[in-house]
Amino acid sequence: VFRPTYPLAPGVRYRAVFTPPSGATIEKTFDGPARRVTPAARVDRVYPSADVLPSNQLRLYIYFSAPMSRGEAGERIHVLDANGKVLPGVFLPGQELWDPNNQRLTMTFDPGRIKRDLTSNRAMGPPVADGKRYTLVIDRDWRDAAGVAMVDTFRKAFRGGPAVRQPPDPKTWKTVAPAAGTRTPLVVSFGRSMNYTLLQRMLTVANARAAVAGAIDVARDESEWRFTPQQPWTAADYRFVTYRVPNRA
């Protein structure tokens, strides 16, 4: 049995050779797996999920149902104004930040247009302006990792809202504690939308000994965090733990 380090590729011709200790060499030529031609990939969801984005929104997270090809974001992602006109210079050019599976893409709005008093901000204004309406469009022609176009074009309409400049304050968050002996979720309400990806890894629940194993669910346009334990809650003291995001240049 021979197990390749990497999967056999569609459209590639292979030759297998087996030389036994004694006897004739056995050789066979064969094709790799058939190339998939039926569209399967689609945009699963986009965060922030709310239909109003603050005018200083920095990042957009796009989740795909299958691994995607790289290097096409600049050509396949568009932001339209209220009249359907494509707006230039919305995202930071030449940057694609993918997760290891090529299924989550992080797009960064041009920070030069977001930071106040910079030349780009004064000349062009923020990429998302308070009170204006936009449509995010992701072309169906974007090909997945197998070279097949997506199932359909994705569209998300949204409106620009006021800038959010007040940092999150955990003291204002509201927590609904579950009852012992149940697997009822612990619910934390933030009072405003938060960063979806950070909610997956910067919050946890712990008892006196260690972190509690469980599942995280984010709801209400990322303004609510729910934690369901693997095992029922016991009558004990628990801590809701938040981690500070490190400062990066």
N, C-alpha and C positions, 0 to 999 in steps of 0.2 A: 504494500500500500504506500503510495507516494502522496503526501499532502503538501501542496505548494505554499510557499510563504505568503504569496499574494494571490488573490482570486484570478482565475483564468479570464482573459479579456475577450469580449465579443469582437468578431472580425479578425482574429489572429489565428494563424495556422501553427500547430504544435507538432513536435516529433518526440515520441517517447522511445527510449532505447533501454533494453534490459539485457545485461550480459551475465549469465549464470556462471558459477565456478567451472562448470563443465557443460559442454553442449553448445549449440548454435545460438548466436545473438538474436534476440527477438526485437523487432522494430515496428512501430505503428505510427502513422501520421493521422492527425485528426484536427477538427476545427474547434475553436472555443465555443462558449455558449452563444445561442442565437441573440442577435442584437434586439433589444426591446424597442418597439416603434410606437406603442400605445402611450399617450400622455398619462402620467400618473401624479406628477408633482403639482402642488398648488400652494398658495400662501395660506397657511393655517390661521394666523392671527398676527396682529401688529400692536405693539405697545409704545406709548400709552394708548389704552383702548377708549378713553373718553372722547367725546366729540368736540371738546374744547381744550386746546393746548395753550399753556402759558406762552407769552411772547418771548421768553428766554429759555424755552425748551431746548436742551442740548442734544439729546440722543433719541433715536428711534430704533426699536428692536423689531425685526421682521423674522417670523418663524415659518419655515417651510415644512411641508409634509415629507420631503425626501431630500437627500443631499443634492446640492446645486453646484453648477459650474461657477468658477471664479472669474473675475475680471470683467463682468458685464453690468455691474451695478450702476455705473455712471450712464450707461446707455439705456437701461431698462427701467430705472426708477425716475419718476417725474412728479413734480408738484405743480398743479394748475391753479390759476387764480379763479375768481368768481366767473370770469368770461370764458374759461376753458383754455386760456393761454398758458403755455409752459413757462415757468419762471426759472431764469438762469441763476446759478451761483447759490443755490439753497443749501447744498451739502458741501462738506469739506472735500475738495477734489482729490482723486487718486488714492482714496483710503477705503479699504474693505476689511472689516474686522469680523472674522468668522469664528464660530465655535469649532472644536475638533471634528465634528461630524458634518460640517458644512450645511447645517440646517438652521442656524440662527445667525443673522447678519445684523451687526450694529452699525447704523448710519449716524454720523455726527453732523448736526447743523453747523454751518460755518461760524465758528466762535468769534471771528473778527467782526461779524455783523451783529452778534449778540452782546458783546462787551461794550458798555456805554463809552462814548467819547473816542472810540477808535475811528480811524479814517473810513473803514468800510461801513461801520454803523452809522456814521453821520451822512455818508453819501447814499447808501442804499436802504438803511433801516434794517430791522431784524428780519430774519427769514420768515418768521410768523408774526404778523402784526395784529395787535389787539383790535377786535371788531371785524376783521376781514375774513372772508370764507375761502377755503381751499379744498382741493381734492388730491389725494395721494393716489398715483396710478403706477402699478407694476405690470409691465407688459407680459402677455402670455408667451411671447417669442423667447423669453429667457429660458435657456436650456438647462436641464438638470445634469447631474454628473454622468448620466448615460448618454447625453447628447440629444435628449428628447424635450421638445417644448412643453411648457406647462399646460394644464388642463384649461385654464381660463385666465383672463386678465383680472387683476385685483384692483378694486377701487375703494377708497375710504374718504368720505367727506368729513371735514372738521372746520372749526372756527378758531381764530386766534383769540386768546383771552389776556387778562392783565398778567404782567410778569410776577413770578413768585420769587421773592428775595429773602423771605424769612426762613431761616434754617428749621428743620424739623425739631420739635421739642417733645421728647418722650413724656414729660410731665403732663402734657395736655391729652395724651392718648387715653382712650377708654377701654378697659378690659372687662370682659364678662367671663368669670371663672366657672368651670364645669363642676359637677357634683362628683364626689368620690364613688367608685364602683361602676362608673359609666365610661363610655368612650365619646362622650359629647365633646365637640371641639372647644378649645380655648379660642375666644374671639377677641381680637384687638382692632379697634377702630381708630384711624389716624386723623380723621377729620378733613383729609385732603388726599389726592392721588400721590402715590409714591413710586419709586423706581421698581419696576416689576422684577428685573433680574436680581437686584440687591435684596429684595424681599425673600428670595429663595435661599440666600446663603448668609445674610447678615443678622438674622433673628433666629433664636432657638429657645427651647424650654429646658430647664434643668432642675433636678432635685438636689438634695444635699450631697449626693455621691457623683453624679455624672449627668450628661445631657440625656434627655428622654427621646427615645426613638419614636418616630411618628411621621405623618404626611402633612405637607403644607398645601393650603389652597388659598389663592388670592382672589378676592371678589370686589364687587362694587367699584369698578374702574380703578383698581389698585388702591382703594382707600380702606380696605378691610383685609386682615390677615387671620387665617384660621389654621389651627394646629390640632390634628386628630391623632392621639397616641396609638401605638400598636397594641398596647395592653391597657385595660381599664385604669383610670386614675385611682391612686390609693389615697387614704387620708394622711396627707403629709404636706409639708411646705414646698412650694415650687417657686422658681424664679424665671421671669421672662427676661431673656438676655439679649441686649443689642450690642453689636460690634460697630466700632467707629470705622468709617471708610478711610483708608490711609490717604494722605496728601501725596499727589504725584505731579511732577513737573509736566 
